Amino acid sequence: MSAIHALADPFGEAPELRYDLCEMRGVVPVPVVKNVRRVSITPLPVYRTME
């Protein structure tokens, strides 16, 4: 992840979070996708929380 954006809601609700995702090529982060919603991200099995 290279950035997190909080977009204000015009009606005073909680801000919507959007993410910019990157992949590492050596020590250089290279942007892959920008402005992604959380529901569009699937975590790897090792990072999923037990609910």
Buried (B, 14 or more C-beta within 10 A) or exposed (E): EBEEEEEEEEEEEEEEEBBBBBEEEEEEBEEEEEEBEEEEEEEEEEEEEEE
